[in-house]
Amino acid sequence: MKPSTLARLCLLSASALALPLSSTAQAKLAGDWQGTLDAGGTTYHVAWHAVAASDGTITSTFDNIDQSIFGIKVKSTIVKGSDIAMTVNDVVSSNGQDITIRGDFAGVISTDGNEVNGTWTQTEPEQPPTQVHFKRAAAQASASSAAQTSIVGDWAGTLTAGPAQLRLLLHIIAGKDGTLTGTLDSIDQGANGIPVNTVALKESKLSLELGAINGAYEGTVNKDGTAIAGTWSQGQAALPLTFHRAQPQAAAPAPRPAAPTDIDGTWQGTLDTPAGNLRILFKIANMDNGLTATVQSPDQSPAWMPTTSVTRTGNKLTIVMKGLGASYDGQINAAKDTVSGTFTQGGGSVPLVIKKS
């Protein structure tokens, strides 16, 4: 099993800093942008959100989609003609972990204001300069009142992507002006509030575009408006995905910490793969609703990802990670400081021993 089969950890939040800019700069920058960042032969999907205010300021944040780092605040922005320089110095919380992001972006805005090309130099965590290319995302589409009635609300579906099963929640809202907007939650990846840039409904055909994650959905709403059958694409072959209307549910109380068990804490091990070693960390905590865990692959991403379930029967431990299409089964030793078991993903299994740190 190659390290690349361990899916990268994916999410989204939005907060921003007011930045004084000229009205011309606002006209060029305001809006949602989607782009790519090339680093060491790997392409990452990134997003840039810029909103202009009536008082001549603009709010601006970045998202690193593939590494699950979202809502990164822009500290300062300088625009001179077609040149733009931005500085980032922020601490972002991702899945309960604080990550410091520092760096500078220097780029050029195209004449029509729809593209930005430049270089990102990250000083913490330190990375070599990388090329970034942004394109302005498409504006949101509007819909008729009848269309709104048939599509507005919450929708639930499950996407099967290789060994992974990802539970999705789609939220569609109608504005007073007839505009449809939406967000998407990927429950098993801990990614909530991913913006849907375009919601277009023509007769029974629904089209969604999610620039932040380079995703798109095409589906057909059934006659009674209870299901949408279609396909999801995200830089690969289209995958079948059906949404069913979700029933409103009262918000469940957030789980609270309970008395720690003898296996609470951080556990670390290394997968020995043909392509090299890959570190795996589990952070286990006992809550009032039972054992929970998050997982991290620090050689792939600094983000922590929620697991689906943690089950302990005596000294047998099972951790299920549907978002990665993976599971871990192991035996806890008598000292409660080592678990010896097997990591399974995509039909392949490798030994994995984790130790409490």
N, C-alpha and C positions, 0 to 999 in steps of 0.2 A: 504494500500500500504506500503510494507516494505521498509526501507532505501536502501536495497540492489538492489531494482528495479531501483533506480536512478543510471544510468550507470556511471562508473568511467570515469574521463576525461583523454583522451589519447594523442604522438608526437615525432619529432626528429631533432637534429642538430648535427654537427660534428666540433669540434675544439679540439686542443690538446696541450700538453706541451712536449717539448723535454726532455727525461730522459736518462742519461748515464747508459748503462747496458752492461754486457759482451756479446760477440757473442753467448755464450751458452744460456744465458737467453733469448736473442732475439729469438733463434731458438725455445725455448719452449713457448714463450709468443706471438710472432707475429701471427696475424690473428684475426678473429671474433669469439667471444665466446657467447653462450647463456646459460642462467641459471635461477635458481629460488632462491628466498629469502623468508624464512619462518619467519613471524612475528605475534605473538599473535594468532596463529591458521589460519592465512591467508597467502596464497602463492602468491607472486608477481613475475612477469616475468621481468628479468633484462638482459642487454646485456653489453658486454665488448669488446671494439675495440682497438686492439694494432697493430701498423704498425711499422716495423723495417726500419731504414734508413741505407744507405751504410756507414755512418760515425760512426756507433756504438751507435746510439741513437734510442729511440723508442717513439712514440706518443701513448697516452693511454687515453681513456675516458670511462665513464660508462653511461648507460641509465636505468632509472627506468620507464619501459614501462607503467605499470598499473597506475602510479601516474603522468604520463605526464611530467617527468623531464628528459631532454636529454642533451647529450654533457657535462657531468660533468667531469671536468678536474682532472686528477691525478697529485698531486703536487710533490710527491716523491715516488720512488720505490726502495726497497732493496731486492736483491735476494741472498740467501746463500744456495747453494746446491739445495734442493727441496723446501726450505722454501721461501715464498714471502710475503713481507710486503709493503702495499701501504697506503699513506696518501692523503686525499682529503680535500681541503679547497678552495671552489669556490663559486662564485655567478652566478647563472644561470637565464637567462630570459626565462620565460614560459608564453606565451600568454600575454605579456606586464607587467608581474609581476616579480620582482627580488626575487629569493629564495636563501638563504645561505645554503650551504651543507658542513658540516664538519664531518669527521669521519676517522676511520682507518680500514683497512682490513688485516687480517693475515690468510694465507692459505698455502696449500701444493700442489705442482704440482705432478701429477702422473708420474710414471716411463716412460710411453710412451708419456708424454707431451700433452695428449688430455683431461685431466680433472684437475680441480682445486677445492679443497674443503677448506672452511675456515669460518671465523667469521667476520661479519661486525658490528662494534661498532660506532653508530652515536651519535655525541655530540651536533650537531645542525642541524635541530630540534632534541632535545634529544630523543633517543629511546633505549630500552634495546638491548643488543647484540643479533644478529640473525645469523642463519646458512645460508651459501650461497654455492651453488653447480653450477659450470660452466662446460660446455662441449664445445669442439671446434666445430664451425659450419662447415658444409660441404663446400668445395670449389665450386666456380662457374663453371658451365658447359659451354662447347663451342657448336657451331652450324655451319652448312655448310652455304655457301653463299646464296643458295636458301632459306634456312630456315630464314636467316637474312632478306631477302627481304620481306618475308611474314609476319613477326612478328614485325620488328623494327618500332617504332613510339609511338604515344600516344593513349591510350585506356581509354574509360570512361564507368563506370558501376555503378549500384546502388544496394547495399546490404541491404536486409530487414532482420533485426535481431530482432525478437519480435516486440515491438512497434517502434523501431528505424529504420530510413531509412538513410543509410550512402552513400553519393556520393563519388565514388572512381575514381582516375586518376592513371593509370598505365603507366609508361614511360620505354620503352625498347630501349637500345642503343647497337649497334654493335661496338666492337673494331677492330683495324686493324688486330689483330691476329685471328679474327673470334669468339672471346668470346662475349657472350651476357651478359649484366648487366642490372639492373633495379632498379627503386625506385617506391614507392607507396605513393600517397597523399590521406588522408582521409579528405575531404573538410569540412564536418560538424563537425569534431572533432578538426579542426585546426592542424592536424598532417601532415606535409609535409616532403618529402624526406626519408620516411622509407625505409631502404635498403632491396633489394631482394637478399638474399644470393645465391640462385640457380635459373637460368633460363635455363630450359632444353626443347628443342623442338625436338621430334622424329616423323618424318613424320608430321601428323597434330595434334599430342598430345603435349600439353604444360603443363609443371609442374613448379610451383614456390614455393620456400621456403623462409619464412621471419622469421629468427631466433629471431630477436629483439622483435617480438610480438607473437612468437609461432604460426605463421599462415602458411597455405599452400593452394595452389590453383591447381586444376586439370581441364583442359578444352580441347576442340577440336576446332581448327581453321577451319572456313568454307572454301569452295573451292575458293571463290573470295577474301579471306583474309580480310573481312570487319567485322567479328564478331568472338568472342570466347565464346562458351557456356560451362559452367562447374559448379563446386561446390567449395565453400570456407569452410575451416575448421580451427577452432582456439580453441582447447581444448573442443569442443562440437560437436554435430551432424552437419554434412555437410549441408550447406545452398546453394541454387541455386544462381549463379552469372554469368551474361552474360556481356561481354565487347563488346563495339562497337568502331570502329576506330574513334578517335576524330579529328575534323578538327582544323588545326593550327589557332590560334587567336592571334591578336596583344595584347600585354600586356596592360591591362587597367590601367589608372593612379591611383595611390593610393589615396583613399579618404582623404580629408583634413578636419580638424576641422572647424565647422561653428559656428555661434553665439549660445551659449547655450540656451536650452529651459528651462522652469520652472520645468522639471522633470529630467534634467541632474544630474548625481551623482550616489552614491552608495546606494542601497536599501537592507534592510535585513529583513528576516522573518524566521519563524520556522514551519516546517511541523510536525504536531502531528500524529505520526504513532503508530500502535500497538506495534512496537518494540522499541519505544522511539522517542525522538525529533531529528530532522534533520534540521540544519541551511541551508538556501538558500540565496545567495547574487546575486544581479543583478547590473552590472555597466553600466549605460546608458549614451550615449554620442551622441550629434548631430553632424553629418558630412555633407559635401557638397552634399552627395547623400542620406541624410535622417538619421533617428534615427538608431543607432546600439546599441548592448548590448553584454556583456559577462556574463557568469553565473559561479558560484562557489558553490561547496558543501564542506565547510571547514572541516566538520566532516568526509569527505571521501578523499579529496585531496586538496593540496594548489594551484593547477593549475586552471587557468581561461579558460573557453571553449567558443568559439564563438557561438552565437545563429544564427538561420537561418534568422529570420526577426523580426522587431519591428514595430508595427502599432498602431498609436494613432488616434482615431476619437473622437474629443471633449474630454471628460474625460474618454473614454473607452480605455484601454491599452491591447494589445495582443502581447505576446512574444512567438514565435515558436522556438522549439529546436529539429530539426529532428535528430540530433546526439544522443539525449537521448530518442527519441520517445515521447516527452513531449511538453506541451504548458501551458501558464499561461494567464488567462483572468481576468482582474480586472477593478474596477472603482476608478478613482482618486478623492480624496476628494477636497473640495473647497480650503483648505490651501495648497494643492499640497505637502503634506508631508506623506500621507498614501494612499496605494492602497489596497482595499479589493476585493479578488477574489478567484479563484479556480485554483489549480495546477492539471493537468491531465496527466497521464502516464499509458500506457498499459491497457487502458479501465477503470482504476480506477481514481477517483477524490477525492481530499481532500481540505478543505478550506485553504487559505494562505493569510495572511495579511502581507504586506511588508511596512516598514517605512524607510523614507529617513534619512541617518545618516550624 
